[in-house]
Structures are given as structure tokens and as C-alpha cells.
Amino acid sequence: MKKKFYSDIDRLRAKKDEDIDFSDCPEMDEEFFKNAKIVMPENKETVTMRLDKEVLEWFRAQGKGYQTRINALLRSYMKNHQVKRSSKKPAKTATGCERRPHV
């Protein structure tokens, strides 16, 4: 993987500016920066978590940033399940009336 990465970098460095297609990324002008908003990353909490040894070794073998990747996977799982839960319809009783949760 590293050899391919470095070979791609060398190939890209050899390209001339006029050979690069910028059609999918318009130039950022003053108008863009007038409306731009800075979004700061959320603070992370330190936790102690017990993971299977194989799982942790696999993530660590992926290289630097393995904790960020674990967080991204957990966030993706969370968002996927939030959508599924919010799209569920309320259960109906035997009479056909919706059962609403008690508040």
C-alpha cells in the first residue's frame, strides 16, 4: 500500500496545473468566505472500554488514527439506528388504536 501511495504522489506532483480538471470544485472567492462558517469539532470524552483483543489488534494494524476510525464506525451505527427508530410507527392495539408511550 505504501509503495502505491508514494508512486501516486510522484505522479500527481509531475502533473502541470493546466492538466488538472477543476470543474467539480469551483474557485473560492470573497462571496464564499463571506458566508463561510467555522465548525469546530466536538470535544471527545475519554472512556475505558473492553474490546476483543482481535478487534483492537485489527484496528491498530490499520495504522495511525485507529481510534478515530472506531469512533466513526460507532457514529455511523448510531445514526443508522436513530433513523430506524424514528421511522417506526406506533404499535396498534387489538382495537386498531395506536398505543402511545406514557410520558
N, C-alpha and C positions, 0 to 999 in steps of 0.2 A: 504494500500500500504506500509506504513512504517513497519508494523509487518512482512510482507513477505520479504521486503528488508533486515531487520535485521536477519531474520531466514536464508536467503540465505548467508549472510555474515558469520554467525556462521558455516553453513555447509561447506562453502569454506575454512574457517580457519582450520577446522578439517581435511581437506584433507592433505595427505602426498605428497611431491613433486613427488615421483615416480608414484603417481596415476593421475597426471595431464598430459594430452595429449598436447605436444608442437609441434606436427607435422606440424601445419599450421603457426607457427611463428618460423622461423629459428633463431638460436643464432646470435646476432650481434657481429661480430668480427672486427678486425682492418680494414679490407677491407671496411666494411660497413661505418665506421666512416671516412675513407679517402675520400669517395665520398659524404658524407652527407652534406646537405646544410641547414643552418638555415633560416627559413622563418618566418619573423616577421609579426604579424597580422597588418592589415591595421588600420590606425587611424580612429576613428569614429567621426562623426560630431554631435554636439548637435543641435536638432531641436525641435520646438514646433509643435505638431500635434494634431488635433482634432479627437478623436476616439469615437465611440459609447460607452456609459457607460457600456453596457452589454459585449461588446468585451473586453474592458480593464479589467473589473472585472473577466472575464473568464481567461484571460492570467495571471492576478495576482494570481488567485486561484491555478494555476499550480505550484506556488512556485518561489523560487529564480531563477533568470535568465530569467524572462519572457520577458524582453526587447531583450535579445539575441535571444530568440525563435521568436519574432516578426520579428526581422531583418533577421533571417534565412528563414522565410516564404516569406518575401518580396524579398530576393535574389533569392530564388527558382522560384518565379513568374517571376522576371526579366529575369533570364536565360532562362526559358521556352519560354518566348515571344521573346527573342532575336533570338533563334533558328528558331522559326516560321517565323519571319520577314525576316531573311536572306535566308530562303529556298523558299520564294515566287518568282515566275518567273515574269519578267516584263510584264505589261499589253500589249496586242496587239491591234492595231488599226483596223478599218474596213477592211483595205487593207491587214491585216495579218502581218504588220511590228511591231516590238517591239517598244513600247513607252518608251523612256528613260527619266529619270528626268533631268530637266535643272540644270546645276551646276553653 
